[in-house]
């Protein structure tokens, strides 16, 4: 199960990286590495993904019962997805289709936190 968990989260990471990269090239006209703003957003999104309490059962962020992004970051990532989502298929068709299929999976209920003090 560990291999599946890593594969699922790795695919999510590659998808968000591809979306941010497409957004940065299209909106900020970068040809090489990401601009500072997009690099910071990608770092933030990657950190959130690594800390996701659902791990291998992670739903797409739009269906997640836990909104772990800060409000302004959530708006940034929505703008990235609105721009990059429709354009991503031509460069990354498999990632796009898998992400689209993941959106149809049922979101799990929020995990319970352990009781304080043990």
C-alpha positions in Angstrom: 0.0 0.0 0.0 2.9 2.3 0.6 3.9 2.3 -3.1 0.4 3.3 -4.1 0.4 6.1 -1.5 3.6 7.5 -2.9 2.4 7.1 -6.5 -0.8 9.0 -5.7 0.8 11.8 -3.9 3.6 12.0 -6.5 1.1 12.3 -9.3 -0.7 15.1 -7.4 2.7 16.9 -7.0 3.5 16.5 -10.7 0.0 17.8 -11.6 0.2 20.9 -9.5 3.8 21.5 -10.8 2.6 21.2 -14.4 -0.3 23.6 -13.7 1.8 26.2 -12.0 4.4 25.9 -14.8 1.8 26.4 -17.5 0.3 29.3 -15.7 3.7 31.0 -15.2 4.6 30.6 -18.8 1.3 31.9 -20.1 0.5 34.7 -17.6 4.0 35.9 -16.6 5.7 35.1 -19.9 8.6 33.1 -18.4 10.6 30.9 -20.6 12.8 29.1 -18.1 12.4 28.7 -14.4 9.3 29.8 -12.6 9.0 33.5 -11.5 9.5 34.1 -7.7 5.7 34.4 -7.1 4.9 31.1 -8.8 7.9 29.3 -7.3 6.6 30.4 -3.8 3.1 29.2 -4.6 4.4 25.8 -5.8 6.5 25.4 -2.7 3.4 26.2 -0.6 1.2 23.8 -2.5 3.9 21.0 -2.2 4.2 21.5 1.5 0.4 21.3 1.9 0.3 18.2 -0.1 3.0 16.5 2.0 1.1 17.3 5.1 -2.3 16.2 3.8 -4.0 14.1 6.5 -5.7 11.9 3.9 -2.5 10.8 2.2 -3.4 7.9 -0.2 -7.1 8.7 0.1 -6.6 12.3 -0.8 -9.5 13.8 -2.7 -9.0 16.6 -5.1 -8.8 19.9 -3.3 -12.2 21.1 -4.6 -13.9 18.1 -2.9 -11.8 18.1 0.3 -13.6 18.6 3.6 -10.5 20.3 5.0 -9.4 23.5 3.4 -5.8 23.7 4.4 -4.8 26.6 2.1 -4.7 30.2 3.4 -7.5 32.3 1.8 -5.2 34.3 -0.5 -3.3 31.1 -1.5 -6.6 29.4 -2.3 -7.5 32.3 -4.6 -4.0 32.1 -6.3 -4.3 28.3 -6.9 -7.9 28.7 -8.2 -6.6 31.2 -10.7 -3.8 28.8 -11.7 -6.3 25.9 -12.1 -8.7 28.1 -14.1 -6.0 29.1 -16.5 -3.9 25.9 -16.7 -6.6 23.2 -16.4 -8.0 23.5 -19.9 -4.5 24.0 -21.4 -2.8 21.1 -19.6 -4.4 18.3 -21.6 -2.2 19.0 -24.7 1.1 18.8 -22.8 0.2 16.3 -20.1 -2.9 14.2 -21.2 -2.4 11.3 -18.8 -2.0 13.6 -15.8 -5.0 15.6 -16.9 -7.2 12.6 -17.4 -6.2 11.0 -14.0 -6.8 14.3 -12.2 -10.2 14.5 -13.9 -11.1 11.0 -12.8 -9.9 11.7 -9.3 -12.5 14.5 -9.1 -15.2 11.9 -9.4 -14.0 9.9 -6.5 -16.0 10.2 -3.3 -14.2 12.4 -0.7 -13.6 10.7 2.6 -14.9 12.3 5.8 -12.4 14.4 7.7 -10.0 12.4 9.8 -10.4 12.6 13.5 -7.7 14.2 15.5 -6.3 12.3 18.5 -7.5 13.5 21.9 -5.3 16.0 23.6 -3.1 14.7 26.4 -2.7 11.2 25.1 
